[in-house]
Amino acid sequence: MRNEIEHDQHPRRRLGCVVLITREDTGAVLTVQTTYKDRPILPGGGAKQGERVADAAARELLEETGLTRDLTHVLAVDQMEANETTGANEGLNLVLDGGVLTAEEAEALSIPVKAGAEIRELVWLKPDQFAGKLATYQADRIGYALDAREAGHGLPILFIGEPAGVRAAA
C-alpha cells in the first residue's frame, strides 16, 4: 500500500489571501465588516484558479477597500478545516503584509461603490479591542501576523522561484 497521493488525485483546497494593514498613528488594524459574517475580518478573499497569491490579495484589497498595495511578503499561514455549514473546502489562509498607512491615508479610505453589496463598513481595531469584536481565530491570526511583522519574519512570496511583482518575459 502506498502512502503517496496519486498525481491525478490531489485534494481540492481553498487558498485564501488576506491582507494586514495598520495605521502608523494608532497601530490599529484595518478590518472589513462584510454583509455575510457577524464579525469583522481582514480584507481579502480566495485566489482564483491559476491566480498568483500576491495578485489575488491585491485584487481583493482593491475591490474591498480601494487600496492599491505592493504585496511581496507573507506574515502567517493559517490552515483551516472544511466548514460544512458554509460549504467551504479546507485550505490555507495566507496573511500578506500590506504595510502601514499614515493617518491621512487611513482617514481617506472609503468603501468602493462596487463593494457596497459585500462590505458594510471599514473597521479599525487596536489589538486590545480584538477580544469580543473578532472571532477568536481571527484575533489569533492577526496577533501572530503582527508579531511576525514586528520581528521582521515576513516570508517572500514566490511564483516559480521569482519574487512577487517580477514578471517573466513573454
Order of alpha helices (4+ residues) and beta strands (2+ residues): beta-beta-beta-alpha-beta-beta-alpha-beta-alpha-alpha-beta-beta-beta
